[in-house]
């Protein structure tokens, strides 16, 4: 299959607004669970998930935490400007960013941009018992340099060195729920739009397959002898970006930042490099590791930044019938690739790999690591639906027809599926 020339219109289906879950269930693990088992479709309740998983398997979660990335400033003219944090600029490291005091810079989407052509925006508020002023100034020259104008470089400054940027977001930021919910963020979303295992701040959208898990289900997962591991992929607003081109070759995937620790590579090797992925973000992280490992194997001195996986790399590289990359006439196995990344960490004395990916997974892609997938039901004509179709070898309509005809709830706060192939 020529993946680049897939017509996105072939991945359309009728999704009535009434089927989009605007709010989560009161008990998140009581959502419905569709089970696709090698072509056979059935259903259960999510809290029974562990009963459908093989003992001894490796399950990988994305432990990213959604930040309150939306801020509003009121100009003296009365115009309301929305600043939506997209990607840390200075410092560029997420962990450092949230601990920064005094000033920092982000690449942002700006709402009502025509009303903010110049000048500094101000917002006064109280935090930790102290009054504070937050200033925001757009640097258009840095904008063009960093993002070509798609996002805007915004410098933030505040007059209290005892307050870090994480404190500020907690005080004045708003949690950015998906736009298709067509409602304002509510206080309850601060809890329900986070997974119970979220830890690492940085996402502007939740890894929604994980929203169904509760402490009770996680304990049951452990009781069934399933090994749990975590990676970090910070989800950007690009996850909601519609495919507007007729063929997917014209769609540009957004960059996503990932962190994978040494123990994850060790667990993968212990499990024959096979894993159950919780959500499409875990899929993109795990599958990107194979291509990063190929680079580490062939270029031992490569930097973490250069390990970045480009959008079409999996399709443009020479590969065999199993989708394995061919180097010097030999196929690079998944085990060789993962071992190369572990050696890479050992050589530089690193405990974790920090890199990024733009991988697009669509029909024609051969999965390397993910053997089972837990995921929600995605929007028509989306890259996430392409990912699911690739995993099901094109059989996605069977799943979606069943879900639509059996009263399943769709999208971020909707029901879930367990896909086995």
Number of C-alpha atoms within 10 A of each C-alpha: 8 9 17 16 12 18 14 19 15 11 17 13 14 9 14 9 11 9 14 20 18 19 15 19 15 9 11 20 22 17 23 22 25 27 21 22 14 10 13 10 15 13 17 15 14 21 21 16 20 19 11 13 19 12 15 12 16 23 24 24 24 32 24 28 25 26 23 25 21 21 18 18 18 13 16 9 7 9 12 16 19 17 23 24 28 22 25 21 19 17 16 13 14 18 14 13 21 19 13 18 20 15 20 21 22 24 25 23 21 22 14 12 13 9 13 17 9 11 11 15 18 18 16 13 13 12 15 10 7 10 11 17 13 20 18 20 17 23 15 16 12 16 19 14 10 15 12 11 15 13 20 26 30 26 18 19 18 21 14 16 10 11 18 18 20 18 17 19 17 14 14 18 19 20 22 24 22 21 10 14 16 9 11 13 14 11 10 10 15 16 10 19 24 21 24 17 18 19 14 18 18 27 26 27 26 27 29 24 28 24 26 26 21 18 11 10 17 18 11 17 21 14 12 17 15 19 18 17 17 20 21 25 27 27 24 21 18 15 17 15 14 13 19 12 13 14 15 22 15 12 17 14 19 16 19 23 21 26 17 19 18 16 14 20 21 14 18 22 17 12 14 12 23 21 24 26 27 25 22 22 27 27 26 21 25 26 22 26 26 28 27 22 26 24 20 24 21 13 11 15 13 13 13 14 12 13 22 23 24 16 19 16 14 23 18 9 14 14 17 12 8 12 19 22 23 15 14 8 9 11 17 21 19 24 18 17 22 25 19 22 24 24 18 21 16 13 11 9 9 14 13 19 19 18 20 23 25 20 22 26 28 22 20 19 20 18 17 20 21 21 16 21 26 23 27 28 26 18 21 19 18 20 24 22 21 24 21 23 21 19 25 21 15 15 14 18 14 14 22 18 12 15 23 17 8 11 11 21 22 24 21 28 25 25 31 31 24 23 23 20 12
